[in-house]
Amino acid sequence: MKVTRLRTGVAHLPVAKPFSTGRYDVLSIDCVCVFLETDAGLVGEGMCYVTNGRRLKVLQEMVASLEHLVVGLQLGQSGSFVLNAFNDVRAFGRQGISALAISAVEEALWDLRGKRSGLNVSHILGACRTAVPSYVNSLWLSATIDELHKEAEGLLMQGFRAIKMHVGLPDPNKDVERVRAVREMLGPDVALLVDAAQLIASPKASIRLARRIEEFDIGWYEEPVAGSNPQSEAKVAAAVSTLSPPESTHITTRASLSYCSSRLPTF
């Protein structure tokens, strides 16, 4: 089976209730959808996305610019695509827009493998489980405490037993107050995960916050400082015990997977 065409489309998904990441308000999720057509009639699908439509056209053009590397490719040799693609974009950098575009095409190639074999991609790779636990990424910085209570209650009703909330406000006292309120709402039997989203610049400040919220039984403390500064990350990691999930206990998911509560087992 050979790839004969790459085409793209755009899906604009407005957010019903805009929320703040701490850096900007999210009004929409805008996806570049990738379709790989083949001479066997199968179509592989992949996607990448931006928020609020920013750089959507750039991302779509970057995906389209990879067409010459995938058209004519035999599916059995599709693993070569990633190597060739990263070499092809080396002058533009191998992160950011480049990596997003390449990942979307690679996702479509994996989709084709699954469709050709009639198997879930995890089974092609060699699955070791029939199900995985999931958590929901929610409880954003823009929510009031009352809104946090209401949203957390709704998530519990959906069946979630692991919920991730966001911290990183300018006033750490407010972060502590919010984490306390959510823990009190959830009770002791639900995993509470915390994401600082790289909003806290100082390792000392991040460590102080982590130690203050540890009493609320935090499952993990995510992105405590800027990811571009490994020295700062190391300082926090050495001082904080709730930085990452226990091995084989949690799975980190993107937004599209985080909200699939009923189809995946909960914690």
C-alpha positions in Angstrom: 0.0 0.0 0.0 1.3 3.4 -1.0 0.4 7.0 0.0 -0.9 8.9 -3.0 -2.0 12.2 -1.5 -1.7 14.4 1.6 -4.6 16.9 2.2 -5.5 19.1 5.1 -8.6 20.6 6.6 -9.3 22.9 9.5 -11.7 22.3 12.4 -12.6 25.4 14.5 -13.8 24.3 18.0 -15.1 27.3 20.1 -14.8 26.9 23.8 -18.2 27.1 25.5 -16.8 28.9 28.5 -13.4 30.7 27.9 -10.8 30.0 30.5 -7.3 31.3 31.4 -4.1 29.4 31.3 -2.3 32.1 33.3 -0.8 33.5 30.1 -3.9 34.0 27.9 -7.6 33.3 27.6 -8.5 30.3 25.6 -11.5 31.0 23.3 -11.1 28.2 20.8 -9.1 25.1 19.8 -8.3 25.1 16.1 -7.1 21.9 14.5 -5.3 21.1 11.4 -6.7 17.8 10.3 -4.4 15.6 8.1 -5.6 13.0 5.6 -3.3 10.6 3.9 -5.0 8.9 0.9 -3.6 5.6 -0.5 -3.8 3.5 -3.6 -5.7 0.9 -1.5 -8.6 3.3 -0.8 -7.7 3.7 2.9 -7.3 7.1 4.4 -5.1 7.8 7.4 -6.1 10.6 9.8 -4.0 12.7 12.1 -4.2 16.2 13.7 -2.4 19.0 15.5 -3.8 22.1 17.0 -3.3 25.7 18.1 -5.4 27.9 20.5 -7.4 30.9 19.4 -6.5 30.3 15.8 -3.0 31.8 16.3 -0.5 30.6 13.7 -3.1 28.2 12.3 -2.2 29.1 8.7 1.5 28.7 9.4 0.9 25.2 10.9 -1.3 24.2 8.0 1.4 25.3 5.5 4.1 23.4 7.5 2.0 20.2 7.3 1.4 20.7 3.5 5.2 21.3 3.0 5.8 17.7 4.1 3.8 16.2 1.3 6.8 15.4 -0.9 8.2 13.2 1.9 5.1 11.1 2.3 3.5 10.8 -1.2 4.8 7.7 -2.9 5.9 6.2 0.4 5.2 2.5 0.9 3.4 2.0 4.2 5.9 -0.7 5.3 8.6 1.9 5.1 6.8 4.7 6.7 9.1 4.8 9.7 11.6 6.6 7.5 9.3 9.6 7.3 10.2 11.0 10.7 13.9 10.8 10.1 13.6 12.4 6.6 11.1 15.1 7.9 13.4 16.2 10.7 16.3 16.5 8.3 14.1 18.4 5.9 13.1 21.1 8.4 16.5 21.4 10.1 17.0 25.0 8.9 13.7 26.0 10.6 14.4 24.1 13.8 13.2 20.7 15.0 10.8 21.9 17.7 7.6 24.0 17.8 5.7 24.3 14.5 8.0 21.8 12.8 7.5 19.1 15.5 3.7 19.7 15.6 3.4 19.3 11.8 5.6 16.2 11.7 3.7 14.5 14.5 0.3 15.0 12.7 1.5 13.3 9.6 3.1 10.5 11.6 -0.2 10.0 13.5 -1.9 9.6 10.1 0.7 7.0 9.1 0.0 5.0 12.3 -3.7 5.3 11.7 -3.1 3.7 8.3 -1.2 0.9 9.8 -4.1 0.2 12.2 -6.7 0.4 9.5 -4.7 -1.9 7.2 -4.3 -4.6 9.8 -7.7 -4.1 11.5 -6.1 -3.6 14.8 -5.8 -0.9 17.4 -2.4 0.8 17.1 -1.6 -0.2 20.7 -1.9 -3.9 19.6 0.4 -3.3 16.7 3.0 -1.9 19.1 2.5 -4.8 21.5 0.0 -3.8 24.1 0.5 -5.0 27.7 -2.9 -3.8 29.1 -6.5 -3.8 27.9 -7.3 -0.5 29.7 -5.5 2.5 31.3 -6.5 4.9 34.0 -7.4 8.5 32.9 -7.5 11.9 34.5 -9.2 15.1 33.5 -7.3 18.3 32.9 -9.5 21.0 34.3 -10.0 23.6 37.1 -8.3 26.5 35.4 -6.9 29.7 37.0 -9.8 31.8 35.8 -12.3 29.9 37.9 -13.5 31.3 41.2 -13.6 28.9 44.2 -17.3 28.5 43.8 -16.8 27.6 40.2 -14.0 25.2 41.2 -16.5 23.5 43.6 -19.2 23.2 40.9 -16.8 22.0 38.2 -15.2 19.4 40.5 -18.6 18.1 41.6 -19.6 17.7 37.9 -16.4 15.8 37.2 -17.0 13.4 40.1 -20.5 12.8 38.7 -18.9 11.9 35.3 -16.9 9.2 37.1 -13.5 10.7 37.3 -11.3 9.6 40.2 -8.3 11.7 39.2 -8.5 15.4 38.5 -5.8 17.9 37.6 -6.1 21.6 38.6 -3.9 24.6 37.8 -1.8 26.9 40.1 0.6 29.7 39.4 -1.2 32.8 40.4 0.9 35.9 41.4 -0.3 35.4 45.0 0.7 31.9 46.2 -1.7 32.3 49.2 -4.6 32.2 46.7 -3.1 29.0 45.1 -3.0 27.4 48.5 -6.6 28.5 49.2 -7.8 27.0 45.9 -6.0 23.7 46.3 -7.4 23.4 49.9 -11.0 24.1 48.6 -10.7 21.5 45.8 -9.3 18.9 48.1 -12.1 19.5 50.6 -14.7 19.2 47.8 -13.1 15.9 46.4 -12.5 14.2 49.7 -9.6 11.8 50.4 -10.4 9.1 47.9 -9.9 11.1 44.6 -6.4 11.8 43.2 -5.7 15.5 43.0 -3.0 16.5 40.6 -1.5 20.0 40.3 0.0 21.8 37.2 1.9 25.0 37.5 2.3 25.2 33.7 5.8 26.8 34.0 4.2 30.0 35.4 6.5 30.2 38.4 9.9 31.6 37.5 11.8 31.1 40.7 12.7 27.6 41.9 12.5 28.8 45.5 9.0 30.1 45.1 7.9 26.9 43.4 9.4 24.8 46.2 7.7 26.9 48.8 4.3 26.5 47.1 4.9 22.7 46.6 5.6 22.3 50.3 2.6 24.3 51.3 0.2 22.2 49.2 1.7 18.8 50.1 -0.6 18.5 53.0 -3.5 18.2 50.6 -2.2 14.8 49.3 -1.1 16.0 45.9 -0.6 13.2 43.4 2.0 15.1 41.3 3.3 18.7 40.8 3.7 19.3 37.1 5.9 21.9 35.3 7.0 23.6 38.5 9.4 26.0 36.6 10.3 26.8 33.1 11.1 23.7 31.1 13.9 25.4 29.3 15.9 25.7 32.5 17.0 22.1 33.6 19.0 23.5 36.5 15.9 25.1 38.0 14.0 21.9 37.4 16.7 19.9 39.2 16.5 22.2 42.2 12.8 21.7 42.6 13.0 17.9 41.9 15.6 17.6 44.7 13.4 19.4 47.2 9.9 18.2 46.3 8.5 14.7 46.5 5.3 15.2 44.5 6.8 16.0 41.1 5.9 13.1 38.9 3.4 10.2 38.8 4.3 6.9 40.4 5.5 4.4 37.7 2.8 2.4 36.0 0.1 4.2 38.0 -1.0 7.2 35.9 -1.0 8.1 32.3 -0.4 11.6 31.1 -2.9 12.5 28.4 -3.6 15.4 26.1 -6.8 17.3 26.2 -8.5 15.1 23.6 -7.9 12.1 25.8 -8.3 13.7 29.2 -12.0 14.1 28.8 -12.8 10.5 27.9 -14.1 9.5 31.2 -16.7 6.8 30.5 -14.6 4.8 28.0 -11.5 4.5 30.2 -11.3 3.2 33.7 -11.0 5.8 36.4 -8.6 5.9 39.4 
